[in-house]
Amino acid sequence: MDLFTILEQKLEMVMHQLESLKKGNAELKEALADREQALAQRTQALKQAEEAIAKVTREREAIRQKIDKILNRLKILDLGETA
């Protein structure tokens, strides 16, 4: 084999490796984009869940305050009847 043939073969091998690496890089970029999108969706779902929990907590506190008011009124009525 002459030197040019060896050089051509090595160049072909390098070109195939380069193409393989480019393909692998593209696949990794696509996988990263998919994971970033999934993370964004999970983050949005978490935010919605936190907002729902905060709403339920506020509603529960409002109900608790109403119940306390009713109980206090019942205590006043009970004290008035026993006197």
PDB file with SEQRES, HELIX, SHEET and CRYST1 records, atoms N, CA, C and O in Angstrom:
SEQRES   1 A   83  MET ASP LEU PHE THR ILE LEU GLU GLN LYS LEU GLU MET          
SEQRES   2 A   83  VAL MET HIS GLN LEU GLU SER LEU LYS LYS GLY ASN ALA          
SEQRES   3 A   83  GLU LEU LYS GLU ALA LEU ALA ASP ARG GLU GLN ALA LEU          
SEQRES   4 A   83  ALA GLN ARG THR GLN ALA LEU LYS GLN ALA GLU GLU ALA          
SEQRES   5 A   83  ILE ALA LYS VAL THR ARG GLU ARG GLU ALA ILE ARG GLN          
SEQRES   6 A   83  LYS ILE ASP LYS ILE LEU ASN ARG LEU LYS ILE LEU ASP          
SEQRES   7 A   83  LEU GLY GLU THR ALA                                          
HELIX    1 AA1 LEU A    3  THR A   82  1                                  80    
CRYST1    1.000    1.000    1.000  90.00  90.00  90.00 P 1           1          
ATOM      1  N   MET A   1       0.843  -1.186   0.000  1.00  0.00           N  
ATOM      2  CA  MET A   1       0.000   0.000   0.000  1.00  0.00           C  
ATOM      3  C   MET A   1       0.884   1.244   0.000  1.00  0.00           C  
ATOM      4  O   MET A   1       1.920   1.320   0.660  1.00  0.00           O  
ATOM      5  N   ASP A   2       0.420   2.191  -0.764  1.00  0.00           N  
ATOM      6  CA  ASP A   2       1.199   3.421  -0.758  1.00  0.00           C  
ATOM      7  C   ASP A   2       0.690   4.353   0.328  1.00  0.00           C  
ATOM      8  O   ASP A   2      -0.374   4.141   0.909  1.00  0.00           O  
ATOM      9  N   LEU A   3       1.445   5.352   0.576  1.00  0.00           N  
ATOM     10  CA  LEU A   3       1.166   6.286   1.664  1.00  0.00           C  
ATOM     11  C   LEU A   3      -0.179   6.999   1.481  1.00  0.00           C  
ATOM     12  O   LEU A   3      -0.890   7.237   2.457  1.00  0.00           O  
ATOM     13  N   PHE A   4      -0.526   7.336   0.244  1.00  0.00           N  
ATOM     14  CA  PHE A   4      -1.792   8.025  -0.012  1.00  0.00           C  
ATOM     15  C   PHE A   4      -3.005   7.130   0.288  1.00  0.00           C  
ATOM     16  O   PHE A   4      -4.025   7.610   0.782  1.00  0.00           O  
ATOM     17  N   THR A   5      -2.893   5.870  -0.004  1.00  0.00           N  
ATOM     18  CA  THR A   5      -3.979   4.933   0.292  1.00  0.00           C  
ATOM     19  C   THR A   5      -4.186   4.821   1.797  1.00  0.00           C  
ATOM     20  O   THR A   5      -5.321   4.830   2.274  1.00  0.00           O  
ATOM     21  N   ILE A   6      -3.108   4.716   2.532  1.00  0.00           N  
ATOM     22  CA  ILE A   6      -3.194   4.649   4.004  1.00  0.00           C  
ATOM     23  C   ILE A   6      -3.814   5.932   4.546  1.00  0.00           C  
ATOM     24  O   ILE A   6      -4.669   5.897   5.432  1.00  0.00           O  
ATOM     25  N   LEU A   7      -3.375   7.057   4.006  1.00  0.00           N  
ATOM     26  CA  LEU A   7      -3.906   8.355   4.435  1.00  0.00           C  
ATOM     27  C   LEU A   7      -5.398   8.453   4.137  1.00  0.00           C  
ATOM     28  O   LEU A   7      -6.161   8.929   4.977  1.00  0.00           O  
ATOM     29  N   GLU A   8      -5.824   8.014   2.961  1.00  0.00           N  
ATOM     30  CA  GLU A   8      -7.239   8.026   2.588  1.00  0.00           C  
ATOM     31  C   GLU A   8      -8.061   7.142   3.524  1.00  0.00           C  
ATOM     32  O   GLU A   8      -9.162   7.517   3.928  1.00  0.00           O  
ATOM     33  N   GLN A   9      -7.536   5.985   3.862  1.00  0.00           N  
ATOM     34  CA  GLN A   9      -8.247   5.073   4.768  1.00  0.00           C  
ATOM     35  C   GLN A   9      -8.402   5.687   6.158  1.00  0.00           C  
ATOM     36  O   GLN A   9      -9.463   5.614   6.778  1.00  0.00           O  
ATOM     37  N   LYS A  10      -7.329   6.283   6.620  1.00  0.00           N  
ATOM     38  CA  LYS A  10      -7.399   6.924   7.947  1.00  0.00           C  
ATOM     39  C   LYS A  10      -8.358   8.106   7.924  1.00  0.00           C  
ATOM     40  O   LYS A  10      -9.091   8.334   8.886  1.00  0.00           O  
ATOM     41  N   LEU A  11      -8.354   8.858   6.827  1.00  0.00           N  
ATOM     42  CA  LEU A  11      -9.275   9.983   6.700  1.00  0.00           C  
ATOM     43  C   LEU A  11     -10.725   9.494   6.679  1.00  0.00           C  
ATOM     44  O   LEU A  11     -11.598  10.098   7.302  1.00  0.00           O  
ATOM     45  N   GLU A  12     -10.974   8.395   5.959  1.00  0.00           N  
ATOM     46  CA  GLU A  12     -12.317   7.806   5.937  1.00  0.00           C  
ATOM     47  C   GLU A  12     -12.746   7.374   7.340  1.00  0.00           C  
ATOM     48  O   GLU A  12     -13.887   7.596   7.745  1.00  0.00           O  
ATOM     49  N   MET A  13     -11.832   6.763   8.067  1.00  0.00           N  
ATOM     50  CA  MET A  13     -12.137   6.317   9.424  1.00  0.00           C  
ATOM     51  C   MET A  13     -12.469   7.510  10.321  1.00  0.00           C  
ATOM     52  O   MET A  13     -13.415   7.460  11.106  1.00  0.00           O  
ATOM     53  N   VAL A  14     -11.692   8.570  10.199  1.00  0.00           N  
ATOM     54  CA  VAL A  14     -11.936   9.775  10.996  1.00  0.00           C  
ATOM     55  C   VAL A  14     -13.278  10.393  10.617  1.00  0.00           C  
ATOM     56  O   VAL A  14     -14.021  10.849  11.486  1.00  0.00           O  
ATOM     57  N   MET A  15     -13.588  10.410   9.333  1.00  0.00           N  
ATOM     58  CA  MET A  15     -14.859  10.981   8.878  1.00  0.00           C  
ATOM     59  C   MET A  15     -16.042  10.166   9.421  1.00  0.00           C  
ATOM     60  O   MET A  15     -17.050  10.735   9.838  1.00  0.00           O  
ATOM     61  N   HIS A  16     -15.913   8.836   9.412  1.00  0.00           N  
ATOM     62  CA  HIS A  16     -16.984   7.992   9.969  1.00  0.00           C  
ATOM     63  C   HIS A  16     -17.141   8.237  11.473  1.00  0.00           C  
ATOM     64  O   HIS A  16     -18.260   8.295  11.982  1.00  0.00           O  
ATOM     65  N   GLN A  17     -16.040   8.377  12.163  1.00  0.00           N  
ATOM     66  CA  GLN A  17     -16.097   8.649  13.604  1.00  0.00           C  
ATOM     67  C   GLN A  17     -16.746  10.002  13.867  1.00  0.00           C  
ATOM     68  O   GLN A  17     -17.540  10.156  14.794  1.00  0.00           O  
ATOM     69  N   LEU A  18     -16.392  10.983  13.032  1.00  0.00           N  
ATOM     70  CA  LEU A  18     -16.970  12.315  13.179  1.00  0.00           C  
ATOM     71  C   LEU A  18     -18.482  12.277  12.979  1.00  0.00           C  
ATOM     72  O   LEU A  18     -19.230  12.880  13.748  1.00  0.00           O  
ATOM     73  N   GLU A  19     -18.925  11.572  11.951  1.00  0.00           N  
ATOM     74  CA  GLU A  19     -20.358  11.443  11.700  1.00  0.00           C  
ATOM     75  C   GLU A  19     -21.057  10.730  12.858  1.00  0.00           C  
ATOM     76  O   GLU A  19     -22.153  11.110  13.271  1.00  0.00           O  
ATOM     77  N   SER A  20     -20.413   9.708  13.362  1.00  0.00           N  
ATOM     78  CA  SER A  20     -20.977   8.965  14.485  1.00  0.00           C  
ATOM     79  C   SER A  20     -21.095   9.863  15.714  1.00  0.00           C  
ATOM     80  O   SER A  20     -22.101   9.827  16.423  1.00  0.00           O  
ATOM     81  N   LEU A  21     -20.077  10.658  15.958  1.00  0.00           N  
ATOM     82  CA  LEU A  21     -20.113  11.574  17.106  1.00  0.00           C  
ATOM     83  C   LEU A  21     -21.170  12.661  16.925  1.00  0.00           C  
ATOM     84  O   LEU A  21     -21.842  13.039  17.885  1.00  0.00           O  
ATOM     85  N   LYS A  22     -21.317  13.161  15.709  1.00  0.00           N  
ATOM     86  CA  LYS A  22     -22.350  14.173  15.436  1.00  0.00           C  
ATOM     87  C   LYS A  22     -23.742  13.590  15.684  1.00  0.00           C  
ATOM     88  O   LYS A  22     -24.609  14.238  16.270  1.00  0.00           O  
ATOM     89  N   LYS A  23     -23.937  12.339  15.221  1.00  0.00           N  
ATOM     90  CA  LYS A  23     -25.231  11.682  15.437  1.00  0.00           C  
ATOM     91  C   LYS A  23     -25.494  11.488  16.927  1.00  0.00           C  
ATOM     92  O   LYS A  23     -26.592  11.763  17.412  1.00  0.00           O  
ATOM     93  N   GLY A  24     -24.479  11.012  17.653  1.00  0.00           N  
ATOM     94  CA  GLY A  24     -24.626  10.834  19.094  1.00  0.00           C  
ATOM     95  C   GLY A  24     -24.907  12.145  19.801  1.00  0.00           C  
ATOM     96  O   GLY A  24     -25.718  12.192  20.726  1.00  0.00           O  
ATOM     97  N   ASN A  25     -24.246  13.207  19.375  1.00  0.00           N  
ATOM     98  CA  ASN A  25     -24.458  14.526  19.967  1.00  0.00           C  
ATOM     99  C   ASN A  25     -25.890  15.006  19.718  1.00  0.00           C  
ATOM    100  O   ASN A  25     -26.532  15.551  20.616  1.00  0.00           O  
ATOM    101  N   ALA A  26     -26.380  14.802  18.510  1.00  0.00           N  
ATOM    102  CA  ALA A  26     -27.757  15.195  18.190  1.00  0.00           C  
ATOM    103  C   ALA A  26     -28.751  14.419  19.047  1.00  0.00           C  
ATOM    104  O   ALA A  26     -29.730  14.986  19.533  1.00  0.00           O  
ATOM    105  N   GLU A  27     -28.502  13.131  19.233  1.00  0.00           N  
ATOM    106  CA  GLU A  27     -29.389  12.313  20.070  1.00  0.00           C  
ATOM    107  C   GLU A  27     -29.372  12.798  21.520  1.00  0.00           C  
ATOM    108  O   GLU A  27     -30.410  12.852  22.179  1.00  0.00           O  
ATOM    109  N   LEU A  28     -28.182  13.148  22.005  1.00  0.00           N  
ATOM    110  CA  LEU A  28     -28.080  13.661  23.377  1.00  0.00           C  
ATOM    111  C   LEU A  28     -28.804  15.004  23.530  1.00  0.00           C  
ATOM    112  O   LEU A  28     -29.463  15.251  24.540  1.00  0.00           O  
ATOM    113  N   LYS A  29     -28.673  15.853  22.530  1.00  0.00           N  
ATOM    114  CA  LYS A  29     -29.376  17.146  22.571  1.00  0.00           C  
ATOM    115  C   LYS A  29     -30.886  16.943  22.593  1.00  0.00           C  
ATOM    116  O   LYS A  29     -31.605  17.635  23.314  1.00  0.00           O  
ATOM    117  N   GLU A  30     -31.359  15.986  21.795  1.00  0.00           N  
ATOM    118  CA  GLU A  30     -32.791  15.697  21.761  1.00  0.00           C  
ATOM    119  C   GLU A  30     -33.268  15.137  23.102  1.00  0.00           C  
ATOM    120  O   GLU A  30     -34.329  15.514  23.598  1.00  0.00           O  
ATOM    121  N   ALA A  31     -32.479  14.239  23.678  1.00  0.00           N  
ATOM    122  CA  ALA A  31     -32.837  13.671  24.978  1.00  0.00           C  
ATOM    123  C   ALA A  31     -32.847  14.758  26.048  1.00  0.00           C  
ATOM    124  O   ALA A  31     -33.721  14.771  26.915  1.00  0.00           O  
ATOM    125  N   LEU A  32     -31.887  15.660  25.989  1.00  0.00           N  
ATOM    126  CA  LEU A  32     -31.837  16.765  26.957  1.00  0.00           C  
ATOM    127  C   LEU A  32     -33.053  17.668  26.804  1.00  0.00           C  
ATOM    128  O   LEU A  32     -33.650  18.081  27.798  1.00  0.00           O  
ATOM    129  N   ALA A  33     -33.419  17.975  25.569  1.00  0.00           N  
ATOM    130  CA  ALA A  33     -34.594  18.817  25.332  1.00  0.00           C  
ATOM    131  C   ALA A  33     -35.857  18.140  25.870  1.00  0.00           C  
ATOM    132  O   ALA A  33     -36.716  18.798  26.458  1.00  0.00           O  
ATOM    133  N   ASP A  34     -35.965  16.826  25.666  1.00  0.00           N  
ATOM    134  CA  ASP A  34     -37.130  16.085  26.183  1.00  0.00           C  
ATOM    135  C   ASP A  34     -37.179  16.146  27.703  1.00  0.00           C  
ATOM    136  O   ASP A  34     -38.241  16.351  28.290  1.00  0.00           O  
ATOM    137  N   ARG A  35     -36.030  15.969  28.331  1.00  0.00           N  
ATOM    138  CA  ARG A  35     -35.985  16.004  29.800  1.00  0.00           C  
ATOM    139  C   ARG A  35     -36.283  17.400  30.331  1.00  0.00           C  
ATOM    140  O   ARG A  35     -36.947  17.548  31.356  1.00  0.00           O  
ATOM    141  N   GLU A  36     -35.798  18.414  29.642  1.00  0.00           N  
ATOM    142  CA  GLU A  36     -36.085  19.789  30.062  1.00  0.00           C  
ATOM    143  C   GLU A  36     -37.569  20.083  29.956  1.00  0.00           C  
ATOM    144  O   GLU A  36     -38.143  20.746  30.820  1.00  0.00           O  
ATOM    145  N   GLN A  37     -38.190  19.587  28.889  1.00  0.00           N  
ATOM    146  CA  GLN A  37     -39.631  19.784  28.728  1.00  0.00           C  
ATOM    147  C   GLN A  37     -40.397  19.049  29.828  1.00  0.00           C  
ATOM    148  O   GLN A  37     -41.344  19.593  30.395  1.00  0.00           O  
ATOM    149  N   ALA A  38     -39.993  17.826  30.128  1.00  0.00           N  
ATOM    150  CA  ALA A  38     -40.651  17.063  31.192  1.00  0.00           C  
ATOM    151  C   ALA A  38     -40.479  17.763  32.531  1.00  0.00           C  
ATOM    152  O   ALA A  38     -41.408  17.804  33.338  1.00  0.00           O  
ATOM    153  N   LEU A  39     -39.301  18.310  32.769  1.00  0.00           N  
ATOM    154  CA  LEU A  39     -39.052  19.033  34.012  1.00  0.00           C  
ATOM    155  C   LEU A  39     -39.919  20.281  34.102  1.00  0.00           C  
ATOM    156  O   LEU A  39     -40.451  20.596  35.166  1.00  0.00           O  
ATOM    157  N   ALA A  40     -40.060  20.984  32.996  1.00  0.00           N  
ATOM    158  CA  ALA A  40     -40.908  22.181  32.979  1.00  0.00           C  
ATOM    159  C   ALA A  40     -42.359  21.813  33.280  1.00  0.00           C  
ATOM    160  O   ALA A  40     -43.048  22.529  34.006  1.00  0.00           O  
ATOM    161  N   GLN A  41     -42.820  20.694  32.721  1.00  0.00           N  
ATOM    162  CA  GLN A  41     -44.192  20.258  32.984  1.00  0.00           C  
ATOM    163  C   GLN A  41     -44.373  19.878  34.442  1.00  0.00           C  
ATOM    164  O   GLN A  41     -45.391  20.205  35.052  1.00  0.00           O  
ATOM    165  N   ARG A  42     -43.380  19.182  35.008  1.00  0.00           N  
ATOM    166  CA  ARG A  42     -43.471  18.796  36.414  1.00  0.00           C  
ATOM    167  C   ARG A  42     -43.420  20.021  37.315  1.00  0.00           C  
ATOM    168  O   ARG A  42     -44.111  20.081  38.333  1.00  0.00           O  
ATOM    169  N   THR A  43     -42.604  20.992  36.940  1.00  0.00           N  
ATOM    170  CA  THR A  43     -42.522  22.223  37.720  1.00  0.00           C  
ATOM    171  C   THR A  43     -43.864  22.944  37.705  1.00  0.00           C  
ATOM    172  O   THR A  43     -44.315  23.449  38.734  1.00  0.00           O  
ATOM    173  N   GLN A  44     -44.500  22.992  36.541  1.00  0.00           N  
ATOM    174  CA  GLN A  44     -45.811  23.627  36.426  1.00  0.00           C  
ATOM    175  C   GLN A  44     -46.843  22.871  37.264  1.00  0.00           C  
ATOM    176  O   GLN A  44     -47.664  23.486  37.944  1.00  0.00           O  
ATOM    177  N   ALA A  45     -46.799  21.546  37.215  1.00  0.00           N  
ATOM    178  CA  ALA A  45     -47.742  20.746  38.000  1.00  0.00           C  
ATOM    179  C   ALA A  45     -47.516  20.963  39.490  1.00  0.00           C  
ATOM    180  O   ALA A  45     -48.473  21.036  40.261  1.00  0.00           O  
ATOM    181  N   LEU A  46     -46.260  21.066  39.896  1.00  0.00           N  
ATOM    182  CA  LEU A  46     -45.947  21.320  41.300  1.00  0.00           C  
ATOM    183  C   LEU A  46     -46.468  22.682  41.731  1.00  0.00           C  
ATOM    184  O   LEU A  46     -47.015  22.824  42.825  1.00  0.00           O  
ATOM    185  N   LYS A  47     -46.302  23.673  40.883  1.00  0.00           N  
ATOM    186  CA  LYS A  47     -46.807  25.018  41.189  1.00  0.00           C  
ATOM    187  C   LYS A  47     -48.328  24.993  41.348  1.00  0.00           C  
ATOM    188  O   LYS A  47     -48.871  25.610  42.264  1.00  0.00           O  
ATOM    189  N   GLN A  48     -49.004  24.286  40.460  1.00  0.00           N  
ATOM    190  CA  GLN A  48     -50.463  24.184  40.553  1.00  0.00           C  
ATOM    191  C   GLN A  48     -50.881  23.465  41.833  1.00  0.00           C  
ATOM    192  O   GLN A  48     -51.854  23.851  42.481  1.00  0.00           O  
ATOM    193  N   ALA A  49     -50.145  22.422  42.190  1.00  0.00           N  
ATOM    194  CA  ALA A  49     -50.457  21.686  43.418  1.00  0.00           C  
ATOM    195  C   ALA A  49     -50.257  22.575  44.641  1.00  0.00           C  
ATOM    196  O   ALA A  49     -51.069  22.555  45.565  1.00  0.00           O  
ATOM    197  N   GLU A  50     -49.181  23.350  44.646  1.00  0.00           N  
ATOM    198  CA  GLU A  50     -48.928  24.259  45.772  1.00  0.00           C  
ATOM    199  C   GLU A  50     -50.028  25.314  45.880  1.00  0.00           C  
ATOM    200  O   GLU A  50     -50.457  25.660  46.981  1.00  0.00           O  
ATOM    201  N   GLU A  51     -50.482  25.824  44.732  1.00  0.00           N  
ATOM    202  CA  GLU A  51     -51.573  26.803  44.743  1.00  0.00           C  
ATOM    203  C   GLU A  51     -52.864  26.170  45.269  1.00  0.00           C  
ATOM    204  O   GLU A  51     -53.609  26.804  46.016  1.00  0.00           O  
ATOM    205  N   ALA A  52     -53.125  24.930  44.881  1.00  0.00           N  
ATOM    206  CA  ALA A  52     -54.319  24.237  45.352  1.00  0.00           C  
ATOM    207  C   ALA A  52     -54.243  24.003  46.858  1.00  0.00           C  
ATOM    208  O   ALA A  52     -55.240  24.165  47.561  1.00  0.00           O  
ATOM    209  N   ILE A  53     -53.073  23.625  47.356  1.00  0.00           N  
ATOM    210  CA  ILE A  53     -52.894  23.418  48.795  1.00  0.00           C  
ATOM    211  C   ILE A  53     -53.095  24.721  49.550  1.00  0.00           C  
ATOM    212  O   ILE A  53     -53.733  24.742  50.603  1.00  0.00           O  
ATOM    213  N   ALA A  54     -52.555  25.804  49.017  1.00  0.00           N  
ATOM    214  CA  ALA A  54     -52.727  27.103  49.669  1.00  0.00           C  
ATOM    215  C   ALA A  54     -54.205  27.501  49.709  1.00  0.00           C  
ATOM    216  O   ALA A  54     -54.675  28.045  50.708  1.00  0.00           O  
ATOM    217  N   LYS A  55     -54.933  27.232  48.630  1.00  0.00           N  
ATOM    218  CA  LYS A  55     -56.361  27.560  48.585  1.00  0.00           C  
ATOM    219  C   LYS A  55     -57.125  26.740  49.619  1.00  0.00           C  
ATOM    220  O   LYS A  55     -57.958  27.275  50.350  1.00  0.00           O  
ATOM    221  N   VAL A  56     -56.841  25.442  49.678  1.00  0.00           N  
ATOM    222  CA  VAL A  56     -57.527  24.576  50.649  1.00  0.00           C  
ATOM    223  C   VAL A  56     -57.196  25.023  52.073  1.00  0.00           C  
ATOM    224  O   VAL A  56     -58.064  25.020  52.945  1.00  0.00           O  
ATOM    225  N   THR A  57     -55.950  25.403  52.304  1.00  0.00           N  
ATOM    226  CA  THR A  57     -55.553  25.873  53.638  1.00  0.00           C  
ATOM    227  C   THR A  57     -56.325  27.137  54.013  1.00  0.00           C  
ATOM    228  O   THR A  57     -56.802  27.263  55.141  1.00  0.00           O  
ATOM    229  N   ARG A  58     -56.447  28.069  53.074  1.00  0.00           N  
ATOM    230  CA  ARG A  58     -57.217  29.297  53.351  1.00  0.00           C  
ATOM    231  C   ARG A  58     -58.681  28.980  53.626  1.00  0.00           C  
ATOM    232  O   ARG A  58     -59.280  29.533  54.548  1.00  0.00           O  
ATOM    233  N   GLU A  59     -59.254  28.087  52.823  1.00  0.00           N  
ATOM    234  CA  GLU A  59     -60.651  27.711  53.021  1.00  0.00           C  
ATOM    235  C   GLU A  59     -60.845  27.022  54.371  1.00  0.00           C  
ATOM    236  O   GLU A  59     -61.828  27.273  55.069  1.00  0.00           O  
ATOM    237  N   ARG A  60     -59.913  26.163  54.729  1.00  0.00           N  
ATOM    238  CA  ARG A  60     -60.000  25.464  56.018  1.00  0.00           C  
ATOM    239  C   ARG A  60     -59.929  26.459  57.178  1.00  0.00           C  
ATOM    240  O   ARG A  60     -60.661  26.324  58.158  1.00  0.00           O  
ATOM    241  N   GLU A  61     -59.066  27.435  57.068  1.00  0.00           N  
ATOM    242  CA  GLU A  61     -58.946  28.443  58.125  1.00  0.00           C  
ATOM    243  C   GLU A  61     -60.231  29.275  58.233  1.00  0.00           C  
ATOM    244  O   GLU A  61     -60.681  29.593  59.334  1.00  0.00           O  
ATOM    245  N   ALA A  62     -60.812  29.622  57.090  1.00  0.00           N  
ATOM    246  CA  ALA A  62     -62.072  30.382  57.104  1.00  0.00           C  
ATOM    247  C   ALA A  62     -63.181  29.560  57.762  1.00  0.00           C  
ATOM    248  O   ALA A  62     -63.969  30.096  58.541  1.00  0.00           O  
ATOM    249  N   ILE A  63     -63.246  28.273  57.456  1.00  0.00           N  
ATOM    250  CA  ILE A  63     -64.251  27.394  58.064  1.00  0.00           C  
ATOM    251  C   ILE A  63     -64.005  27.279  59.570  1.00  0.00           C  
ATOM    252  O   ILE A  63     -64.943  27.306  60.367  1.00  0.00           O  
ATOM    253  N   ARG A  64     -62.736  27.150  59.943  1.00  0.00           N  
ATOM    254  CA  ARG A  64     -62.407  27.057  61.367  1.00  0.00           C  
ATOM    255  C   ARG A  64     -62.863  28.311  62.121  1.00  0.00           C  
ATOM    256  O   ARG A  64     -63.407  28.224  63.222  1.00  0.00           O  
ATOM    257  N   GLN A  65     -62.637  29.458  61.518  1.00  0.00           N  
ATOM    258  CA  GLN A  65     -63.061  30.706  62.165  1.00  0.00           C  
ATOM    259  C   GLN A  65     -64.583  30.767  62.301  1.00  0.00           C  
ATOM    260  O   GLN A  65     -65.094  31.222  63.324  1.00  0.00           O  
ATOM    261  N   LYS A  66     -65.306  30.314  61.279  1.00  0.00           N  
ATOM    262  CA  LYS A  66     -66.765  30.308  61.354  1.00  0.00           C  
ATOM    263  C   LYS A  66     -67.253  29.362  62.442  1.00  0.00           C  
ATOM    264  O   LYS A  66     -68.170  29.691  63.195  1.00  0.00           O  
ATOM    265  N   ILE A  67     -66.641  28.192  62.522  1.00  0.00           N  
ATOM    266  CA  ILE A  67     -67.023  27.228  63.555  1.00  0.00           C  
ATOM    267  C   ILE A  67     -66.744  27.796  64.946  1.00  0.00           C  
ATOM    268  O   ILE A  67     -67.563  27.651  65.854  1.00  0.00           O  
ATOM    269  N   ASP A  68     -65.592  28.442  65.112  1.00  0.00           N  
ATOM    270  CA  ASP A  68     -65.276  29.067  66.401  1.00  0.00           C  
ATOM    271  C   ASP A  68     -66.314  30.120  66.770  1.00  0.00           C  
ATOM    272  O   ASP A  68     -66.719  30.210  67.930  1.00  0.00           O  
ATOM    273  N   LYS A  69     -66.751  30.922  65.790  1.00  0.00           N  
ATOM    274  CA  LYS A  69     -67.786  31.927  66.051  1.00  0.00           C  
ATOM    275  C   LYS A  69     -69.076  31.268  66.510  1.00  0.00           C  
ATOM    276  O   LYS A  69     -69.699  31.706  67.477  1.00  0.00           O  
ATOM    277  N   ILE A  70     -69.471  30.214  65.813  1.00  0.00           N  
ATOM    278  CA  ILE A  70     -70.712  29.508  66.162  1.00  0.00           C  
ATOM    279  C   ILE A  70     -70.598  28.904  67.563  1.00  0.00           C  
ATOM    280  O   ILE A  70     -71.537  28.997  68.353  1.00  0.00           O  
ATOM    281  N   LEU A  71     -69.465  28.291  67.876  1.00  0.00           N  
ATOM    282  CA  LEU A  71     -69.274  27.704  69.203  1.00  0.00           C  
ATOM    283  C   LEU A  71     -69.319  28.775  70.292  1.00  0.00           C  
ATOM    284  O   LEU A  71     -69.904  28.560  71.353  1.00  0.00           O  
ATOM    285  N   ASN A  72     -68.709  29.916  70.030  1.00  0.00           N  
ATOM    286  CA  ASN A  72     -68.755  31.004  71.011  1.00  0.00           C  
ATOM    287  C   ASN A  72     -70.188  31.492  71.216  1.00  0.00           C  
ATOM    288  O   ASN A  72     -70.580  31.790  72.344  1.00  0.00           O  
ATOM    289  N   ARG A  73     -70.959  31.575  70.157  1.00  0.00           N  
ATOM    290  CA  ARG A  73     -72.362  31.987  70.290  1.00  0.00           C  
ATOM    291  C   ARG A  73     -73.148  30.956  71.094  1.00  0.00           C  
ATOM    292  O   ARG A  73     -73.993  31.303  71.919  1.00  0.00           O  
ATOM    293  N   LEU A  74     -72.850  29.663  70.834  1.00  0.00           N  
ATOM    294  CA  LEU A  74     -73.540  28.622  71.585  1.00  0.00           C  
ATOM    295  C   LEU A  74     -73.168  28.681  73.063  1.00  0.00           C  
ATOM    296  O   LEU A  74     -74.018  28.437  73.920  1.00  0.00           O  
ATOM    297  N   LYS A  75     -71.918  28.999  73.374  1.00  0.00           N  
ATOM    298  CA  LYS A  75     -71.505  29.137  74.772  1.00  0.00           C  
ATOM    299  C   LYS A  75     -72.258  30.279  75.437  1.00  0.00           C  
ATOM    300  O   LYS A  75     -72.699  30.168  76.581  1.00  0.00           O  
ATOM    301  N   ILE A  76     -72.398  31.379  74.700  1.00  0.00           N  
ATOM    302  CA  ILE A  76     -73.125  32.520  75.267  1.00  0.00           C  
ATOM    303  C   ILE A  76     -74.576  32.134  75.520  1.00  0.00           C  
ATOM    304  O   ILE A  76     -75.144  32.466  76.560  1.00  0.00           O  
ATOM    305  N   LEU A  77     -75.172  31.428  74.557  1.00  0.00           N  
ATOM    306  CA  LEU A  77     -76.560  30.990  74.742  1.00  0.00           C  
ATOM    307  C   LEU A  77     -76.686  30.031  75.916  1.00  0.00           C  
ATOM    308  O   LEU A  77     -77.629  30.122  76.701  1.00  0.00           O  
ATOM    309  N   ASP A  78     -75.733  29.112  76.033  1.00  0.00           N  
ATOM    310  CA  ASP A  78     -75.742  28.143  77.109  1.00  0.00           C  
ATOM    311  C   ASP A  78     -75.587  28.843  78.457  1.00  0.00           C  
ATOM    312  O   ASP A  78     -76.264  28.484  79.421  1.00  0.00           O  
ATOM    313  N   LEU A  79     -74.714  29.823  78.531  1.00  0.00           N  
ATOM    314  CA  LEU A  79     -74.525  30.572  79.788  1.00  0.00           C  
ATOM    315  C   LEU A  79     -75.789  31.364  80.130  1.00  0.00           C  
ATOM    316  O   LEU A  79     -76.151  31.483  81.300  1.00  0.00           O  
ATOM    317  N   GLY A  80     -76.450  31.897  79.123  1.00  0.00           N  
ATOM    318  CA  GLY A  80     -77.685  32.654  79.374  1.00  0.00           C  
ATOM    319  C   GLY A  80     -78.803  31.774  79.885  1.00  0.00           C  
ATOM    320  O   GLY A  80     -79.602  32.217  80.710  1.00  0.00           O  
ATOM    321  N   GLU A  81     -78.881  30.541  79.420  1.00  0.00           N  
ATOM    322  CA  GLU A  81     -79.931  29.630  79.851  1.00  0.00           C  
ATOM    323  C   GLU A  81     -79.677  29.100  81.253  1.00  0.00           C  
ATOM    324  O   GLU A  81     -80.626  28.857  81.998  1.00  0.00           O  
ATOM    325  N   THR A  82     -78.422  28.916  81.625  1.00  0.00           N  
ATOM    326  CA  THR A  82     -78.123  28.364  82.952  1.00  0.00           C  
ATOM    327  C   THR A  82     -78.197  29.426  84.028  1.00  0.00           C  
ATOM    328  O   THR A  82     -78.260  29.089  85.210  1.00  0.00           O  
ATOM    329  N   ALA A  83     -78.191  30.670  83.670  1.00  0.00           N  
ATOM    330  CA  ALA A  83     -78.200  31.716  84.687  1.00  0.00           C  
ATOM    331  C   ALA A  83     -79.553  31.979  85.251  1.00  0.00           C  
ATOM    332  O   ALA A  83     -79.704  32.838  86.120  1.00  0.00           O  
TER     333      ALA A  83                                                      
END                                                                             
